[in-house]
Amino acid sequence: MAPIRVAVLGSTGSIGTQTLDVVTRHRDQFEVVALAAGRNVELLEEQRRTHGVATERAVAGAAETQLAELAALDDVDVVVNAVVGFAGLPVTIGALRAGKRLALANKESLIAGGPIVNKARAEGGGEIVPVDSEHSALYQCLRSGRDREVAKVIVTASGGPFRGRTHAELRDITVEQALAHPTWSMGAKITIDSSTLMNKGLEVIEAHELFGIDYDRIEVVVHPQSVVHGMVEFVDGATIAQLSMPDMRLPIGLALGAPSRLDEPFGAIDWATLSSLTFEPPDIGTFRCLGLAYAAGRAGGTAPAVLSGANEIAVDAFLQGRVAWTAIADIVDEALQIGAGPADDIADILDADASARSRARSALERLGA
Ligand SMILES: NC(=O)c1ccc[n+]([C@@H]2O[C@H](COP(=O)([O-])OP(=O)(O)OC[C@H]3O[C@@H](n4cnc5c(N)ncnc54)[C@H](OP(=O)(O)O)[C@@H]3O)[C@@H](O)[C@H]2O)c1
């Protein structure tokens, strides 16, 4: 069979490089035909040469239209959206409108643009296969029953590096401490989001948009070992879980070839050494971002775009050492006061994102940052 032709957009980051690793190990099955990155021109060029990609199809700092074009190329079968943040929206929309399979790591595009992304999926005939480990787990577990038999879905959270700490203890934490994730090695933005539990909040909205499950039936459970990635409880009380050691190459490989599984075990469990799996409820009082995300998701319309846009500004400011970690939730909370408008077309999403960023910047100024 001819190899599946893959565009890896955001190829120089954590997900991008792991995707290229999977492709390199399975060259009989996959072939890279387009690449895009932000600023890391050197690594992009190295990747381009390694995979024999044409110069005009390996683009650094691409404009929005260029990203959408790369995602819609005629000879691309699967688009991996590994761009970080709202900048990934043109990739998601471009791929779905062109009827491609979208291996989606860039959760921000689906969260900010849920209604228009789903419209693009319906109109273009594209398909989304999640790369996020939790949603990949749900995607796998959901195969065990019919849609109407699903009672609820459970998204697991490691709890991040600050699990068990109080609000007072978190005021002075440093960027270095927040970047030290206990179980996963990821890009800076998602690592900070994991420390605030905003990542889990974004994933709740992602689960809602991907699987059409209402918020009352999406539960978050803290599971520090990050071995159970997601679970589905069915109406007869049966819970089906997906387990593997933390290794993103498993969900990446599945998204590239789904429904087929890769013939290489990433993250297989050694049951002789895995001693215990524990579960506890999240501390939503201390980790306020999770509650803010549920509220934005329930409000719907442009509220998730506001949540995600304001969070990007706040996380960036924290990474630059301009604000305290505890200010991230305050800034997002303030931006959400904008309220939710209709999200009928892309202009609504772009406007909401711009307003959120502007409101978040005003909050930063007031904090003296
Ligand atoms: N890392 C994980 O394990 C993980 C797990 C689940 C979900 N995700 C999601 O996957 C996405 C990527 O995360 P990551 O951890 O891989 O982030 P990352 O390591 O920071 O990589 C981000 C990638 O996006 C590129 N990029 C940034 N702005 C761009 C732009 N305007 N146009 C084109 N490319 C651009 C970067 O290029 P340069 O580096 O060249 O600037 C880099 O290749 C995020 O949405 C994250 O939430 C990640």
Ligand as a Chemical Component Dictionary entry (heavy atoms), coordinates in Angstrom:
data_LIG
# 
_chem_comp.id                   LIG 
_chem_comp.type                 NON-POLYMER 
_chem_comp.pdbx_formal_charge   0 
_chem_comp.three_letter_code    LIG 
# 
loop_
_chem_comp_atom.comp_id 
_chem_comp_atom.atom_id 
_chem_comp_atom.alt_atom_id 
_chem_comp_atom.type_symbol 
_chem_comp_atom.charge 
_chem_comp_atom.model_Cartn_x 
_chem_comp_atom.model_Cartn_y 
_chem_comp_atom.model_Cartn_z 
_chem_comp_atom.pdbx_ordinal 
LIG N1  N1  N 0  3.703  18.405 24.047 1  
LIG C1  C1  C 0  2.766  17.549 24.361 2  
LIG O1  O1  O 0  3.052  16.470 24.908 3  
LIG C2  C2  C 0  1.324  17.855 24.075 4  
LIG C3  C3  C 0  0.340  16.958 24.504 5  
LIG C4  C4  C 0  -0.979 17.203 24.175 6  
LIG C5  C5  C 0  -1.324 18.319 23.443 7  
LIG N2  N2  N 1  -0.361 19.188 23.040 8  
LIG C6  C6  C 0  -0.756 20.380 22.280 9  
LIG O2  O2  O 0  -0.015 20.383 21.068 10 
LIG C7  C7  C 0  0.254  21.739 20.673 11 
LIG C8  C8  C 0  1.762  21.878 20.514 12 
LIG O3  O3  O 0  2.362  21.696 21.782 13 
LIG P1  P1  P 0  3.922  21.473 21.971 14 
LIG O4  O4  O 0  4.100  21.060 23.373 15 
LIG O5  O5  O -1 4.445  20.627 20.867 16 
LIG O6  O6  O 0  4.429  22.984 21.795 17 
LIG P2  P2  P 0  5.898  23.511 21.455 18 
LIG O7  O7  O 0  6.916  22.497 21.824 19 
LIG O8  O8  O 0  5.988  24.869 22.033 20 
LIG O9  O9  O 0  5.883  23.606 19.859 21 
LIG C9  C9  C 0  5.056  24.510 19.177 22 
LIG C10 C10 C 0  5.285  24.416 17.688 23 
LIG O10 O10 O 0  4.479  25.408 17.050 24 
LIG C11 C11 C 0  5.320  26.165 16.185 25 
LIG N3  N3  N 0  4.725  27.477 16.003 26 
LIG C12 C12 C 0  4.504  28.444 16.931 27 
LIG N4  N4  N 0  3.893  29.507 16.357 28 
LIG C13 C13 C 0  3.734  29.183 15.037 29 
LIG C14 C14 C 0  3.176  29.850 13.925 30 
LIG N5  N5  N 0  2.651  31.083 14.044 31 
LIG N6  N6  N 0  3.168  29.218 12.722 32 
LIG C15 C15 C 0  3.691  27.977 12.581 33 
LIG N7  N7  N 0  4.233  27.295 13.611 34 
LIG C16 C16 C 0  4.255  27.889 14.808 35 
LIG C17 C17 C 0  6.669  26.177 16.871 36 
LIG O11 O11 O 0  7.688  26.568 15.987 37 
LIG P3  P3  P 0  9.134  27.142 16.482 38 
LIG O12 O12 O 0  9.549  26.317 17.652 39 
LIG O13 O13 O 0  9.964  26.909 15.262 40 
LIG O14 O14 O 0  8.959  28.585 16.822 41 
LIG C18 C18 C 0  6.731  24.698 17.277 42 
LIG O15 O15 O 0  7.052  23.920 16.164 43 
LIG C19 C19 C 0  -0.342 22.617 21.761 44 
LIG O16 O16 O 0  -1.600 23.061 21.360 45 
LIG C20 C20 C 0  -0.460 21.699 22.962 46 
LIG O17 O17 O 0  -1.517 22.064 23.817 47 
LIG C21 C21 C 0  0.946  18.973 23.345 48 
# 
loop_
_chem_comp_bond.comp_id 
_chem_comp_bond.atom_id_1 
_chem_comp_bond.atom_id_2 
_chem_comp_bond.value_order 
_chem_comp_bond.pdbx_ordinal 
LIG N1  C1  SING 1  
LIG C1  O1  DOUB 2  
LIG C1  C2  SING 3  
LIG C2  C3  SING 4  
LIG C2  C21 DOUB 5  
LIG C3  C4  DOUB 6  
LIG C4  C5  SING 7  
LIG C5  N2  DOUB 8  
LIG N2  C6  SING 9  
LIG N2  C21 SING 10 
LIG C6  O2  SING 11 
LIG C6  C20 SING 12 
LIG O2  C7  SING 13 
LIG C7  C8  SING 14 
LIG C7  C19 SING 15 
LIG C8  O3  SING 16 
LIG O3  P1  SING 17 
LIG P1  O4  DOUB 18 
LIG P1  O5  SING 19 
LIG P1  O6  SING 20 
LIG O6  P2  SING 21 
LIG P2  O7  DOUB 22 
LIG P2  O8  SING 23 
LIG P2  O9  SING 24 
LIG O9  C9  SING 25 
LIG C9  C10 SING 26 
LIG C10 O10 SING 27 
LIG C10 C18 SING 28 
LIG O10 C11 SING 29 
LIG C11 N3  SING 30 
LIG C11 C17 SING 31 
LIG N3  C12 SING 32 
LIG N3  C16 SING 33 
LIG C12 N4  DOUB 34 
LIG N4  C13 SING 35 
LIG C13 C14 SING 36 
LIG C13 C16 DOUB 37 
LIG C14 N5  SING 38 
LIG C14 N6  DOUB 39 
LIG N6  C15 SING 40 
LIG C15 N7  DOUB 41 
LIG N7  C16 SING 42 
LIG C17 O11 SING 43 
LIG C17 C18 SING 44 
LIG O11 P3  SING 45 
LIG P3  O12 DOUB 46 
LIG P3  O13 SING 47 
LIG P3  O14 SING 48 
LIG C18 O15 SING 49 
LIG C19 O16 SING 50 
LIG C19 C20 SING 51 
LIG C20 O17 SING 52 
# 
